Amino acid sequence: MGRVTSGTEDLWHHYGRMRALTDRDVPGTFSWTWGQDGGPGPEVLGDLTGTRVADLGAGAARHAAHLATRHRPARIVAVDASPAQHAMAADLYGHLSPRLRLVHADVVRHLHARPATYDVLYSVFGAVDFTDPRALLPAAASALRPGGRLVFSTLAHYLTGAGARADVAPAAVRARTPDGEEATLHRWVLQGPVWAKALDAAGFATITVSTLPATGRGPRSAATLLVSARFPS
């Protein structure tokens, strides 16, 4: 499959690059599903008016740009560790500052550095998928204000159709280095009860897990787990 990198190379360098050449508008919709073409929208996050929100693993910040322009948060922070994704987001949506703030940082470090800062944290197949939950979920809990919410969508099963894991362990998935060399990175594809147990261990309550069916067909279609939890007040 390729070598596993040391973590210093940007394995997201190529992701979304072709789309950014032609699709530069703020998206008119927000979807949680893998196919990005159905299911519930931002109403899952509740009323964002006046809130402080962070998108964890925001990529090109398309979801964050939608929320910043249509849902009146006090500020939304789009955090991503990839230099290429951060640069792409700045090129596309840097003009939305200060309501949208683009941050190039490791998500876990960013959250730990901001205790009790955010009202809402969310991830759409972002950092929650690609960061060890045993590190990310406690960091998210620490960064939420009492009563704050974490909402994320993640794969309900592997893209091969294989079932999600019954333990907190990652799988290796294909990626490419900036120079095009094949490499691998880690992705956590876990069963719903495993996510719920990990959230409970991190101090969350009022945990809900729902399955959104695949909205498309083909070898890469997949169902989505939509997970919501609240940090106790």
N, C-alpha and C positions, 0 to 999 in steps of 0.2 A: 504493500500500500504506500510505502514511502517512509522516510525517516520522521521520527517525532522530534520536533525542534526544541531548542533550549528555552523558548518563550521570548527570545529577544527579536525574532523576526516577525514582521507584520503579515500574518496569514490571512488577513482580510483586505489586502492591498487591491485585489482584483474585483472584489464583491461589489456589485451595483454600479460599476464604472460605466458600462455601456448605457444603462438606463439614464444615468445622470447627464449624458450628452444631449438627450432629447426631451426628458421629462423633468422640468425644473420648477413646476408649479407646486404650490402648497396643496397637498391632497385634499379633496373635498370630502373624503370619507375616512373612517377609522375602523379597522376590522381586526379581530383577535385571531381569526382562523388562519391555518397554514396556507390556504389558497388565497387569502386576502380578498375574498369575493362573497362573503356571506356571514351569517351569525350576528351576534350582538355587537354593539359599537361602544363608544366612549361612555354611554350611560352606566355601564358597569362600574365606572370609577366614582359615580355619584356627582354631586354638584361641585365643580372645581372653582367656582367663583371665589377669588381672594385667597386661594390656597397656594402652598408651596409644593411643587410636584417634581419628581425626578424620573426620567426614563433611563433604565439601567441597561446598558448595551444598546445605545440608541442608533448605531450605524449612521446612515445619512440623515437622521433626525426627521424623517418624514412624518411619523406619528406625533412627535413632539411639536412639529410646526403646525400640524392640524389643531392640536389642543391649544397652542399659544394664540392662534388667530380666531378660534371659534368658541372657546370655552372659558375665557376670562380668568385664568389663574393669575395670582399675583406674580408668580414667576415659575417657569418650567426649566429645569436643568437637564440637558441631554448629555449623558456621560458615556464615553466610549474610550477604550484603551488603544484602539487602532489609530495610528497617525493618519493613515489614508482615509479612514472613515471620518475622522474628525475634520480633516481638510475638506473632504467632500461636503460635509454638513455645513461648514463655514462658507463654502462657495455657493451652496444652494440657498441657505437660510440665515446667513449672518446678518442680513438686513433686518431680521425680526428682533434683534437685541433692543432693549434690555429684557423684554418679556420672555424671550427665549435665550437662555445662556448655554453655550456650547463648551463642554469641559472635556479636555483630553486627559484622562486619568484612569488608573485601575479602579474598578468599581468598589471593591472591598475597602481599599484604602480611602477612597472618597467618602464612603459612608461612615467609616469609623472616625474620620476627622470632623464629622458634623453631627454630634449627638443631639437627639431631639429636635431636628431641624425641619423635617418634611411631614406634610399631612398625607401625601399619597406617593407611593413608589410603584412603578409598573415596569413590565418587561414583555415585549412581544417577540418571542423567539430570540431573545437577546442574551444578556449576561446570565440570566437564570439557567439557560441551557448550557452555558459553556464555562461555568464556575462551580467549583465544588460547593454543594449546598451547605455543607458543614461549616464553611467559611462565610458564604454569602448571606444566608438567612439570619444568623446572629448579627451580622453587620447591618442588615436592613432593619432589624428590630431596634438596634441602638440608634439609628438615624431617624426613626419615626417619633413623632410626638404622641403622647398618650391618646388613644383612640384612632390613631392613624392606620392606613390600610396599605397592604401589599397585594397587588393583583398581577398575575402573569399568565401568559399562554405558552404552552410547550407541547412537544409532540406526545401524542397518546400512545404511539408505537413507533418502531423504527421505520424508515422510509422503505426498507426492504419488505415490510409487512410483519417482521418478527415482533413478538410482544415486548413490552417495556420491562425493565428490570424490577425484580422484587427486592433489591437491596440498593444501597446508595453507592453505586459504582458506575464509572463512565465507560463509554465505548470510544474507540478511535475512529475518526471520520476523515475523509479526504480533504485536503486543502492544498494551496499552492503558495510558495514563497513569492516575494516580489519579482524575482528573476524567472519565475515559471517552474521552478523545481517542485516536484510532487512531495508533499509532506503530510503529516497528520496532526489533528488536534483532538481534544477530548470533548465529548458531548454527553450530558446526563439525560437519559430517557428513562423515566421512572414511572412505576405504577402510581395511580392516584393515592392509595393508602400510604405509600412510601413517602410521597410529598407531604401528606397530612401529618405523618409521624415526625418528619424532619421539621416542619413548621412548629409543631407543638413543642419539640425539644428546644427550639430557638426562642420560645416564649410567646408565640402567637396564640390567639384564640379565635373563636367564631370562624373556623376554617371550612370552606366549601370547595368541592371539586366537582366539576361537571364536564361531560364529554360533548364536544361539538363535532358532528359527523363531517367527513371529508366532503368538500363542495365540488370537487373536480374528479376527473378520471385520469388514469395513466400511472406509470410506474412510480411517480414521485408524489402522488396524492396521499393525504394522510389525515386522520382525525386529530383533533386538538383537545388537550386538557386545558380548561380555564379554571384557574385556582385563585381563590380570594381568601385573605386572612386579615385579622385586625390585631393591632398591638393594644393590649388592655389599657384602659384609662384608669 
